[in-house]
Amino acid sequence: MQIRFLFPDDEEAAAYWAAREFKKWSVSVSAGPVKKPTFSTVMFVRARTKERAEACARQNMVRRIPGARFSAHLATARELGCVKTA
């Protein structure tokens, strides 16, 4: 089991997406050794659950990457390019 620490951005994202049926997920895709991946990218998908977000990212890969690992978390405002105003 992997433990994930919640940072202020993650807490804000969880609070923001809690009331919405469809959520925006940030899915990290990597392949190769864990410490030094040979392939790494981030995809943003819209889905109801974390599992469905990972499946959606897997289906929408342009090319198949052998041994790819998919890890999803709720997208934060910073990842989506939002900036605070006033």
N, CA, C and O of each residue as an XYZ file, in Angstrom:
344
protein
N       0.836     -1.177      0.000
C       0.000      0.000      0.000
C       0.883      1.244      0.000
O       1.839      1.346      0.769
N       0.545      2.182     -0.875
C       1.321      3.402     -0.986
C       0.654      4.497     -0.152
O      -0.560      4.691     -0.224
N       1.454      5.205      0.634
C       0.934      6.292      1.453
C       1.167      7.598      0.712
O       2.265      7.855      0.217
N       0.136      8.414      0.641
C       0.242      9.697     -0.051
C      -0.055     10.805      0.944
O      -1.107     10.810      1.583
N       0.874     11.744      1.073
C       0.685     12.876      1.970
C      -0.146     13.942      1.267
O       0.037     14.189      0.075
N      -1.054     14.569      1.998
C      -1.852     15.644      1.429
C      -1.186     16.986      1.708
O      -0.946     17.342      2.862
N      -0.895     17.715      0.661
C      -0.363     19.056      0.773
C      -1.518     20.041      0.608
O      -2.600     19.635      0.184
N      -1.326     21.311      0.926
C      -2.435     22.270      0.818
C      -3.112     22.263     -0.556
O      -4.335     22.378     -0.630
N      -2.349     22.131     -1.642
C      -2.948     22.077     -2.976
C      -3.857     20.856     -3.119
O      -4.939     20.943     -3.701
N      -3.410     19.721     -2.583
C      -4.200     18.495     -2.674
C      -5.492     18.610     -1.868
O      -6.542     18.131     -2.296
N      -5.411     19.246     -0.704
C      -6.612     19.424      0.119
C      -7.614     20.334     -0.585
O      -8.816     20.067     -0.570
N      -7.118     21.412     -1.203
C      -7.995     22.316     -1.945
C      -8.636     21.586     -3.117
O      -9.822     21.773     -3.388
N      -7.862     20.753     -3.817
C      -8.394     20.008     -4.959
C      -9.474     19.033     -4.500
O     -10.516     18.918     -5.146
N      -9.239     18.334     -3.398
C     -10.227     17.389     -2.884
C     -11.521     18.111     -2.501
O     -12.616     17.616     -2.770
N     -11.393     19.266     -1.882
C     -12.577     20.037     -1.492
C     -13.315     20.556     -2.725
O     -14.545     20.529     -2.765
N     -12.579     21.026     -3.725
C     -13.198     21.571     -4.930
C     -13.933     20.499     -5.724
O     -15.067     20.710     -6.155
N     -13.285     19.339     -5.921
C     -13.869     18.294     -6.764
C     -14.890     17.429     -6.028
O     -15.578     16.639     -6.674
N     -15.017     17.544     -4.714
C     -15.915     16.686     -3.933
C     -17.370     16.815     -4.373
O     -18.090     15.817     -4.385
N     -17.815     17.997     -4.729
C     -19.220     18.224     -5.068
C     -19.529     17.962     -6.545
O     -20.680     18.090     -6.960
N     -18.544     17.604     -7.327
C     -18.759     17.410     -8.761
C     -18.765     15.926     -9.114
O     -17.969     15.141     -8.599
N     -19.691     15.562    -10.014
C     -19.783     14.157    -10.407
C     -18.571     13.747    -11.236
O     -17.937     12.733    -10.946
N     -18.245     14.522    -12.259
C     -17.078     14.242    -13.088
C     -15.937     15.122    -12.609
O     -16.100     16.329    -12.429
N     -14.799     14.515    -12.407
C     -13.637     15.215    -11.876
C     -12.509     15.213    -12.901
O     -12.466     14.344    -13.772
N     -11.611     16.164    -12.807
C     -10.434     16.215    -13.663
C      -9.295     15.560    -12.889
O      -8.983     15.959    -11.767
N      -8.682     14.555    -13.498
C      -7.619     13.786    -12.859
C      -6.296     14.022    -13.581
O      -6.264     14.170    -14.803
N      -5.234     14.054    -12.835
C      -3.888     14.117    -13.380
C      -3.315     12.708    -13.281
O      -3.160     12.167    -12.186
N      -3.004     12.122    -14.427
C      -2.506     10.746    -14.457
C      -1.041     10.750    -14.874
O      -0.706     11.161    -15.985
N      -0.179     10.294    -13.989
C       1.250     10.182    -14.293
C       1.495      8.824    -14.927
O       1.104      7.791    -14.383
N       2.145      8.836    -16.080
C       2.465      7.601    -16.793
C       3.980      7.498    -16.852
O       4.652      8.411    -17.331
N       4.517      6.385    -16.364
C       5.966      6.190    -16.415
C       6.278      4.729    -16.701
O       5.472      3.838    -16.432
N       7.461      4.506    -17.249
C       7.912      3.153    -17.557
C       9.410      3.082    -17.308
O      10.111      4.092    -17.355
N       9.876      1.897    -17.048
C      11.290      1.705    -16.759
C      11.513      1.635    -15.260
O      10.556      1.493    -14.499
N      12.760      1.733    -14.825
C      13.056      1.677    -13.394
C      12.353      2.811    -12.644
O      12.199      3.912    -13.173
N      11.934      2.537    -11.424
C      11.195      3.529    -10.641
C      12.045      4.760    -10.367
O      11.548      5.882    -10.466
N      13.318      4.575    -10.025
C      14.179      5.708     -9.682
C      14.626      6.518    -10.896
O      14.886      7.715    -10.778
N      14.718      5.881    -12.055
C      15.171      6.566    -13.267
C      14.335      6.082    -14.463
O      14.813      5.294    -15.279
N      13.081      6.559    -14.560
C      12.214      6.065    -15.640
C      12.739      6.445    -17.027
O      13.322      7.512    -17.223
N      12.515      5.546    -17.974
C      12.919      5.801    -19.347
C      11.825      6.548    -20.105
O      12.086      7.136    -21.154
N      10.621      6.524    -19.583
C       9.495      7.247    -20.191
C       8.658      7.838    -19.067
O       8.364      7.160    -18.083
N       8.276      9.100    -19.213
C       7.459      9.746    -18.193
C       6.640     10.862    -18.824
O       7.176     11.685    -19.567
N       5.345     10.894    -18.534
C       4.472     11.953    -19.030
C       3.276     12.106    -18.094
O       3.033     11.250    -17.243
N       2.543     13.183    -18.253
C       1.340     13.429    -17.456
C       0.187     13.658    -18.414
O       0.317     14.405    -19.383
N      -0.943     13.017    -18.144
C      -2.157     13.200    -18.940
C      -3.255     13.712    -18.020
O      -3.320     13.328    -16.852
N      -4.108     14.571    -18.540
C      -5.254     15.052    -17.784
C      -6.502     14.447    -18.411
O      -6.741     14.592    -19.610
N      -7.299     13.763    -17.583
C      -8.513     13.114    -18.075
C      -9.696     13.486    -17.176
O      -9.522     13.907    -16.032
N     -10.888     13.321    -17.722
C     -12.112     13.604    -16.973
C     -12.804     12.274    -16.716
O     -13.117     11.543    -17.656
N     -13.041     11.961    -15.457
C     -13.666     10.696    -15.084
C     -14.304     10.817    -13.708
O     -14.081     11.793    -12.991
N     -15.098      9.815    -13.349
C     -15.760      9.818    -12.039
C     -14.859      9.284    -10.937
O     -14.894      9.784     -9.813
N     -14.050      8.270    -11.246
C     -13.235      7.621    -10.224
C     -11.766      7.558    -10.649
O     -11.426      7.722    -11.821
N     -10.918      7.318     -9.665
C      -9.479      7.194     -9.917
C      -9.193      6.025    -10.856
O      -8.381      6.143    -11.774
N      -9.866      4.893    -10.621
C      -9.643      3.701    -11.450
C     -10.042      3.961    -12.897
O      -9.346      3.547    -13.824
N     -11.168      4.650    -13.088
C     -11.631      4.956    -14.448
C     -10.694      5.957    -15.130
O     -10.490      5.893    -16.342
N     -10.126      6.881    -14.350
C      -9.171      7.850    -14.907
C      -7.921      7.134    -15.420
O      -7.414      7.452    -16.495
N      -7.432      6.169    -14.645
C      -6.255      5.409    -15.077
C      -6.569      4.577    -16.323
O      -5.741      4.473    -17.228
N      -7.769      3.984    -16.366
C      -8.168      3.203    -17.539
C      -8.315      4.096    -18.761
O      -7.934      3.707    -19.865
N      -8.859      5.277    -18.575
C      -9.034      6.228    -19.676
C      -7.678      6.659    -20.227
O      -7.499      6.727    -21.443
N      -6.732      6.947    -19.354
C      -5.387      7.330    -19.793
C      -4.731      6.175    -20.553
O      -4.068      6.396    -21.566
N      -4.913      4.955    -20.071
C      -4.354      3.774    -20.732
C      -4.924      3.639    -22.152
O      -4.192      3.335    -23.093
N      -6.237      3.869    -22.295
C      -6.895      3.752    -23.610
C      -6.482      4.862    -24.570
O      -6.467      4.656    -25.784
N      -6.146      6.042    -24.038
C      -5.857      7.195    -24.889
C      -4.373      7.417    -25.151
O      -3.993      8.456    -25.689
N      -3.535      6.464    -24.782
C      -2.112      6.568    -25.108
C      -1.965      6.465    -26.627
O      -2.564      5.591    -27.254
N      -1.168      7.356    -27.213
C      -0.976      7.354    -28.663
C      -0.252      6.087    -29.101
O      -0.603      5.479    -30.112
N       0.753      5.698    -28.339
C       1.452      4.437    -28.632
C       1.548      3.639    -27.339
O       1.584      4.214    -26.251
N       1.588      2.367    -27.452
C       1.656      1.489    -26.282
C       3.079      1.466    -25.733
O       4.043      1.283    -26.476
N       3.190      1.652    -24.443
C       4.480      1.629    -23.761
C       4.520      0.371    -22.900
O       3.732      0.253    -21.961
N       5.417     -0.575    -23.192
C       5.483     -1.795    -22.392
C       5.881     -1.497    -20.946
O       6.821     -0.743    -20.698
N       5.177     -2.080    -20.018
C       5.493     -1.932    -18.608
C       5.129     -0.576    -18.021
O       5.677     -0.179    -16.993
N       4.210      0.139    -18.664
C       3.836      1.472    -18.185
C       3.078      1.383    -16.862
O       2.257      0.487    -16.659
N       3.369      2.329    -15.967
C       2.669      2.434    -14.686
C       1.806      3.686    -14.722
O       2.258      4.739    -15.172
N       0.567      3.581    -14.250
C      -0.375      4.687    -14.252
C      -0.733      5.025    -12.808
O      -1.086      4.142    -12.026
N      -0.640      6.305    -12.460
C      -0.962      6.749    -11.116
C      -1.771      8.038    -11.219
O      -1.274      9.038    -11.738
N      -3.021      8.028    -10.727
C      -3.905      9.187    -10.851
C      -4.128      9.869     -9.513
O      -4.170      9.220     -8.467
N      -4.270     11.186     -9.562
C      -4.712     11.965     -8.405
C      -5.523     13.155     -8.926
O      -5.400     13.530    -10.092
N      -6.340     13.739     -8.070
C      -7.158     14.870     -8.481
C      -6.270     16.028     -8.929
O      -5.281     16.358     -8.275
N      -6.636     16.635    -10.047
C      -5.850     17.742    -10.573
C      -5.978     18.960     -9.669
O      -7.067     19.303     -9.211
N      -4.858     19.595     -9.426
C      -4.848     20.805     -8.602
C      -4.951     22.032     -9.498
O      -4.739     21.950    -10.708
N      -5.277     23.162     -8.895
C      -5.384     24.410     -9.654
C      -4.063     24.744    -10.330
O      -4.051     25.214    -11.468
N      -2.963     24.510     -9.649
C      -1.636     24.797    -10.217
C      -1.375     23.945    -11.454
O      -0.847     24.445    -12.447
N      -1.735     22.674    -11.405
C      -1.520     21.788    -12.555
C      -2.366     22.208    -13.754
O      -1.951     22.045    -14.901
N      -3.552     22.747    -13.485
C      -4.447     23.168    -14.565
C      -4.143     24.566    -15.078
O      -4.791     25.040    -16.011
N      -3.154     25.233    -14.472
C      -2.740     26.542    -14.950
C      -3.539     27.708    -14.399
O      -3.477     28.807    -14.950
N      -4.285     27.497    -13.328
C      -5.064     28.574    -12.729
C      -4.160     29.471    -11.892
O      -3.200     29.007    -11.278
N      -4.477     30.746    -11.877
C      -3.730     31.695    -11.055
C      -4.706     32.489    -10.196
O      -5.841     32.746    -10.600
N      -4.253     32.872     -9.010
C      -5.110     33.651     -8.113
C      -5.182     35.082     -8.624
O      -4.191     35.650     -9.082
N      -6.376     35.648     -8.534
C      -6.545     37.045     -8.895
C      -7.112     37.784     -7.687
O      -7.937     37.261     -6.938
N      -6.657     38.967     -7.532
C      -7.087     39.866     -6.448
C      -7.141     39.216     -5.130
O      -7.486     39.859     -4.138
